[in-house]
Every structure is written in C-alpha cells, then in structure tokens.
C-alpha cells in the first residue's frame, strides 16, 4: 500500500507553493519525503537541481529546513530557547552563534528576554516563532511548512502567517506550504496542488482558486466546504479514489 502515488511537482525559486487536501490525503508525507524524514520512497526528488537519495547530507540541511505543525511537540522540553537555536549552528560549525541567536530572536518578534526560557514558559505562538527561528539558523533557501498555524489560536494564526511572509520577502525564501485550509493557501501561495487519496488531482493558480475556477470535482467540493457549513453540501459529498 502506498501513502502517495505518482506525485509530480515543480516549484520555482522564490515561489510559495501550496499543497492542499483533507487529512490523510498525503500532503505531509510529501513534505517528509523531501525533508528526508520518510526514507522509503521511489522516484526522483531534486532540490536546486541536485538529486536526493534516501539519506540527506549536512549541505542539504543548509538549504532546506522544515517547520512542523505542533509547536508543543517540536521543541525539546528540557532545552532553553538558546539551546534550541544554538544547536544547529554549532553542529554545522557556524561562526558567531551567540550573535546569530539574538538576531534571530529579534527577526521573529521575540526579544533577548526570551533567550533562556524553556518551552513551558512560552505561549503556542511564541513556541512557533522559536521553531521558525531554529529553521532559519542555517540560512536555508527552502522552507517546508507543515500546517504551521493549525495548532494555534485563531488570534495568533494571522500573526504567524504575516511573519512568514515578511521573512520570505526579506530573505528571498521559497515556501512549500501544506494546509487543509484554502484561505491560508490563498493568502500565502502563488500556486497550489490539490491532493486526494495520495494523488495530485489538480494544479492551479491562486487567482484561479479565488475566481472559483477549479476543474476537478474534488477541488470544487473542497472549495464549497471552505465557504462554511451547508447541510445540502454535506449530504452531497462524494468520495474520490
């Protein structure tokens, strides 16, 4: 049994590309394969023109980093913010790690007073800011974002999305963003691929999405569902394989 099958994507440098679909559609599996966290795959994955194998090199992680969905589970509970941010820099032999930690805290909207706090002393939004700062420590070119706001309060979600957009603009980053929320994709992305049952059923631009111009019935169903609860729409839901 395959979690995903025949998925083919081409993301341009500097682009924000979305992967959207319901839970279990294979979105996060694609990100994990790119990141090297899922090693049992066949096919071809290339970043910056370099073909990737099952194992990733240190150089790869200087190019690609991932921000996970759960800001509570992605930070070590016994490591301070300083330890979390410093570790990748020291592993990769970066110079001026201490100065880099302070710079990153400022860049993600946290002051130096957060440097020696533990995760339990931070709110969910603050934890996700730390996770974003950690991903930026090695100055990557590509960020893989796996539902980066879905575990946060609604009031905090927009702050994190706006932070990501600012960092992308300032650093010239490329994003691959996974979400089940079409409004997040429309706000953040240029193009998107719609996944269902482990396959990409359609690619379209965000402008096409906003004009309600999807061609696949599953995408039209997702779009209708995103507009709010409708009993008739629920009764009409179809299963696509």
C-alpha positions in Angstrom: 0.0 0.0 0.0 1.3 3.5 -0.9 0.7 6.6 1.1 1.2 8.7 -2.0 1.5 7.7 -5.7 2.6 9.4 -8.9 3.0 12.9 -7.3 4.9 15.3 -9.5 5.6 18.9 -8.5 7.9 21.6 -9.8 8.4 24.6 -7.5 10.2 27.7 -8.8 12.8 29.5 -6.8 11.2 32.3 -4.7 7.7 30.8 -5.1 5.2 30.0 -2.4 3.6 26.7 -3.4 0.7 25.1 -1.6 -0.3 21.5 -1.0 -4.0 21.3 0.0 -6.3 18.4 0.7 -8.2 16.7 3.5 -6.5 14.9 6.4 -4.8 11.7 5.1 -4.5 12.9 1.5 -0.7 12.6 1.6 0.3 16.2 1.9 2.6 15.8 5.0 4.0 12.6 3.6 5.3 14.5 0.6 7.0 17.1 2.8 8.5 14.4 5.0 10.0 12.7 1.9 11.5 15.9 0.7 12.9 16.6 4.2 14.4 13.1 4.4 12.2 12.1 7.3 10.4 9.4 5.2 13.1 7.3 3.5 11.0 4.5 2.0 10.1 6.1 -1.4 10.8 5.6 -5.0 11.1 8.1 -7.8 13.1 11.4 -8.1 13.4 14.3 -5.7 15.7 17.2 -6.6 16.4 20.5 -4.9 18.4 23.2 -6.7 19.0 20.7 -9.4 20.6 18.1 -7.1 19.1 14.6 -7.0 18.5 13.4 -3.5 18.8 9.9 -2.1 17.2 8.4 0.9 19.7 10.0 3.3 20.4 13.7 3.4 23.8 15.4 3.7 24.7 18.3 6.0 24.8 20.5 2.9 21.1 19.6 2.3 20.0 20.9 5.7 21.8 24.2 5.0 19.5 24.5 2.0 16.2 23.0 3.3 14.5 23.3 6.7 11.1 22.3 8.0 8.7 23.9 10.4 6.3 21.4 12.0 2.6 21.7 12.8 2.8 21.2 16.6 4.8 23.9 18.4 4.4 22.0 21.6 5.9 18.7 20.3 8.6 20.1 18.1 10.7 21.8 20.8 12.7 19.8 23.4 11.0 20.5 26.8 14.4 20.5 28.7 16.2 22.8 26.2 16.1 26.5 26.6 15.4 28.7 23.6 19.1 29.4 23.5 19.9 25.7 23.4 17.3 25.1 20.7 18.6 27.8 18.4 22.3 27.3 19.1 22.4 23.6 18.5 22.1 23.6 14.6 24.6 26.4 14.4 27.2 24.6 16.5 26.6 21.3 14.7 27.3 23.0 11.3 30.2 25.0 12.6 28.8 28.4 12.2 30.7 31.4 13.5 29.2 33.9 15.9 26.4 31.6 17.0 25.5 33.8 20.1 25.1 36.9 18.0 23.0 34.9 15.5 20.7 33.7 18.2 20.0 37.3 19.3 19.5 38.3 15.7 17.0 35.5 15.0 15.0 36.3 18.2 14.6 39.8 17.0 13.7 38.8 13.5 10.8 36.6 14.7 9.5 39.2 17.1 10.9 37.9 20.3 13.3 39.9 22.5 16.5 38.8 24.2 14.5 38.2 27.4 13.2 35.0 25.8 16.6 33.5 25.2 16.9 31.4 28.3 13.2 30.5 28.8 12.0 26.9 28.5 9.2 25.9 26.1 6.7 25.6 29.0 7.2 29.3 29.7 6.1 30.2 26.2 2.7 30.5 24.5 1.9 28.5 21.5 2.6 31.4 19.2 5.9 32.1 20.9 6.9 28.5 20.5 6.2 28.6 16.8 8.3 31.7 16.5 11.1 29.9 18.1 10.6 26.9 15.7 10.8 29.3 12.8 13.9 30.9 14.1 15.5 27.5 14.5 14.7 26.7 10.9 16.4 29.9 9.8 19.6 29.4 11.8 21.4 27.7 8.8 20.1 30.4 6.4 18.2 27.9 4.2 16.7 28.7 0.8 13.6 26.4 1.0 11.2 26.2 4.0 8.8 23.2 4.2 5.8 24.4 6.3 3.6 21.6 7.6 0.3 23.3 8.8 2.4 25.9 10.7 -0.7 27.7 12.2 -3.3 24.9 12.6 -2.4 24.2 16.3 -2.6 27.9 17.2 -5.4 30.1 18.4 -7.2 32.0 15.6 -6.0 35.3 17.0 -2.3 34.2 16.7 -2.6 32.5 13.3 -2.6 35.7 11.2 0.5 37.0 13.1 2.5 33.9 12.3 1.4 33.9 8.6 2.4 37.6 8.3 5.7 36.9 10.0 6.4 34.1 7.5 5.5 36.4 4.6 7.9 39.1 5.9 10.7 36.6 6.3 10.2 35.2 2.9 10.3 38.7 1.3 13.4 39.8 3.3 15.4 36.6 2.8 14.2 35.6 -0.7 12.9 32.2 0.6 11.0 29.5 -1.3 8.0 28.0 0.6 6.2 24.7 0.2 3.2 25.1 2.5 0.9 22.2 3.5 -2.6 23.1 4.7 -6.1 21.9 4.7 -7.3 25.5 4.9 -7.9 27.0 1.4 -8.0 30.5 2.9 -4.4 30.1 4.3 -3.3 28.8 0.9 -5.0 31.8 -0.9 -3.3 34.2 1.5 0.2 32.7 1.3 0.7 31.0 -2.0 1.1 31.7 -5.8 0.2 28.2 -7.0 -1.2 25.1 -5.4 -1.6 21.4 -5.9 -4.8 19.6 -4.7 -4.2 16.1 -3.2 -6.8 13.4 -2.7 -6.1 9.8 -1.7 -2.4 10.1 -2.2 -2.5 11.7 -5.6 -2.4 15.2 -7.1 -5.7 15.7 -8.8 -5.2 19.2 -10.0 -2.7 22.1 -10.1 -4.0 25.7 -10.3 -3.0 29.2 -9.5 -4.3 31.1 -6.5 -6.0 33.5 -8.9 -8.0 30.6 -10.4 -8.9 29.4 -6.9 -10.1 32.9 -6.0 -12.2 33.0 -9.2 -13.7 29.6 -8.3 -12.3 28.0 -11.4 -11.1 24.5 -10.4 -11.6 21.8 -13.0 -11.6 18.7 -10.8 -14.8 17.9 -8.9 -12.9 17.1 -5.7 -11.4 20.7 -5.7 -14.8 22.1 -6.3 -16.0 20.1 -3.3 -13.2 21.4 -1.2 -13.9 25.0 -2.2 -17.6 24.6 -1.4 -16.8 23.1 2.0 -14.4 26.0 2.8 -17.3 28.5 2.5 -18.9 27.2 5.7 -21.3 24.6 6.9 -24.1 23.7 4.4 -26.3 20.7 5.1 -27.1 20.2 1.5 -23.3 20.3 0.6 -22.5 17.8 3.3 -25.2 15.4 2.0 -23.8 15.8 -1.5 -20.1 15.0 -0.5 -18.5 12.3 -2.8 -15.6 10.0 -2.1 -12.8 10.1 -4.7 -10.2 7.3 -5.1 
